[in-house]
Amino acid sequence: MDSDEHIDIRERIRAYGARQLVLARLSAPEDWQGELRGALAARREHPALWSRDSDFRLFAESFAIFFTAAMMFLI
């Protein structure tokens, strides 16, 4: 292949990233920091036992993986 046949997409990727940043800024609320703090505080107020961010769920999943691997090793 000739080097003239290669397509340089780096500029296209940079332009796409810049467009995505502009769209994210336009769709963000005015007080995005306050909104984020409020959402985080609301999640902390009512922690569910099996929620995705729960430490207990992480422990249970890790233990299940370890237990399964140990049983496979013993078999």
C-alpha positions as CSV (number, residue, x, y, z in Angstrom):
1,M,0.0,0.0,0.0
2,D,1.1,3.5,-0.7
3,S,1.2,5.9,2.1
4,D,-1.0,8.3,0.1
5,E,-3.8,5.8,0.4
6,H,-3.9,5.9,4.2
7,I,-6.6,8.0,5.7
8,D,-5.6,10.1,8.7
9,I,-8.6,10.2,11.0
10,R,-6.9,12.0,13.9
11,E,-8.4,15.4,13.0
12,R,-11.9,13.8,12.5
13,I,-11.6,12.2,16.0
14,R,-10.5,15.6,17.5
15,A,-13.4,17.4,15.9
16,Y,-15.9,14.7,17.0
17,G,-14.6,15.0,20.6
18,A,-15.0,18.8,20.4
19,R,-18.5,18.4,19.2
20,Q,-19.4,16.0,21.9
21,L,-17.9,18.4,24.5
22,V,-20.1,21.2,23.2
23,L,-23.2,19.0,23.2
24,A,-22.5,17.9,26.8
25,R,-22.0,21.5,27.9
26,L,-25.2,22.6,26.2
27,S,-27.3,19.8,27.8
28,A,-25.9,20.2,31.3
29,P,-28.1,22.2,33.7
30,E,-27.0,25.7,34.8
31,D,-26.1,24.5,38.3
32,W,-24.7,21.1,37.4
33,Q,-22.5,21.0,40.5
34,G,-25.5,21.5,42.8
35,E,-27.5,19.0,40.9
36,L,-24.8,16.4,41.1
37,R,-24.4,17.0,44.9
38,G,-28.1,16.6,45.3
39,A,-28.2,13.4,43.3
40,L,-25.3,12.0,45.3
41,A,-26.8,13.0,48.6
42,A,-30.1,11.3,47.6
43,R,-28.3,8.1,46.7
44,R,-26.5,8.1,50.1
45,E,-29.7,8.7,52.1
46,H,-31.3,5.4,51.1
47,P,-28.6,2.8,50.5
48,A,-30.2,-0.4,49.2
49,L,-28.6,-3.7,50.2
50,W,-28.3,-5.0,46.7
51,S,-27.8,-1.7,44.9
52,R,-25.0,-1.5,42.3
53,D,-22.8,0.6,44.5
54,S,-23.3,-1.4,47.7
55,D,-20.2,-2.8,49.4
56,F,-22.2,-5.9,50.4
57,R,-23.0,-6.6,46.8
58,L,-19.4,-6.3,45.8
59,F,-18.4,-8.6,48.6
60,A,-21.1,-11.2,47.7
61,E,-20.1,-11.1,44.0
62,S,-16.4,-11.4,44.9
63,F,-17.0,-14.3,47.2
64,A,-19.2,-16.1,44.6
65,I,-16.4,-15.8,42.1
66,F,-13.8,-17.0,44.5
67,F,-16.0,-19.9,45.7
68,T,-16.7,-21.0,42.2
69,A,-13.0,-20.9,41.3
70,A,-12.1,-22.9,44.4
71,M,-14.7,-25.5,43.7
72,M,-13.5,-25.8,40.1
73,F,-9.9,-26.2,41.3
74,L,-10.9,-28.9,43.8
75,I,-12.9,-30.8,41.2
